[in-house]
Amino acid sequence: MSFKVVHYINQFFAGIGGEEMAHVPAELRDGLVGPGMALKTAWKGEAEIVKTIVCGDSYFAEHEADAKAQILAWVKEIQPDMFIAGPAFNAGRYGYACATIACAVQDELGIPVLTGMYEENPGADMKNKILIVATANSAAGMRKAAPAMAKLSLKIMKGEPVGASCEEGYMPNGIRRNFFEKEPGAKRAVDMLVKKLAGRPFVTEYPMPVFDRVPPNKAIKDLSKATIALCTSGGIVPKGNPDHIESSSASHYGEYSIAGVDDLTADTFETAHGGYDPVYANEDPDRVLPVDIMREFEREGKIGKLHDLYYATVGNGTSVANAKSFAEEYAQKLLQAGVHAVIMTST
């Protein structure tokens, strides 16, 4: 008899649609859907997806309590041997949903869980709570992700010991597992050093985080003739958040006009950010995006001109990869518009 699995996926992988259909509420379907076929192939009959839960990314983010309650009720009734979510790759809201609902199933129902995503996905922050298989940053990595998740899930369902993260393919979760190396530490260290000095690939046993070092540009010689743009990760958007920028784990940014605007008011602008108390920012959005002060500088001749457009997103939980891609895209627009410098505000 094969193991029973419940699979959670979003609207895109269910074939419903993309961002325009991210509002669809949670639904329960019989059997497998979409990426479930890849898992089935890898299991080779030892496990099967009996039910698939589909939920829109925006719906989960905006109705998290209701979505969790409904999904938990379904899973409790089905009583599967395992709950699998994703893989989500680098889709921020999808990854957050996968990790959040998997964590709830594990903690509240005591059912083993597994999900998969890219290491910079905001959902990966829960790697110390649940097992998360590391994947590529796009769905192009499904061929590798599905077999890895299938293999580890089978081991869990069979009650077999789960090895170290480097052996099983899940993200390091702070739990250390003892094992014996073939070579002593001194020899491994020397071998690693020799490879490094020779420019050959090597794998460190103690990886360190790597962050970009961005060299500063030369100072502007005459600000009185410069065009300055405002950008923010503080979530300041026109009233109503027309581009539906997420309050956490933003998947996109917005481009907005401030041509002829001297002051951001509570009637016309607001913050979409979910990582700080919005009261004071909504009361006076200039506190996060200082259009009023920049207009003063413009009138006084301290700067040449304030650029007519500003770019905004939400930094709360947004992956480094997404933030970098946003900047790379709108930086080209700023260059083409003849902008000399950018003031980037945060919270």
Protein Blocks (a to p, Z undefined) as FASTA:
>chain_A
ZZdddddddfklnonacfklmmpccdddehjehjlmmmmmmnnopaccfbdcdddfklmm
mmmmmmmmmmmmmmmmnopabdcehjekjafklmmmmmmmmmmmmmmnopacdddddfkl
mklmmmmmbccddddfbfklmmmmmmmmmmmmmmmmnopacddfklnopacehiacdddd
fbdfklmmmmmmmmmmnopacddfbdcddddddddddddfblmlcccddddfehpacehi
lnopafbhpabdcdddfehiabdcfklgccfbfkbcfklmmmmmmlmmcmklmmmmmmno
mambdcfbdcdddfehpafklmmmmmmmmmmmmmmnopabdcdddZZ
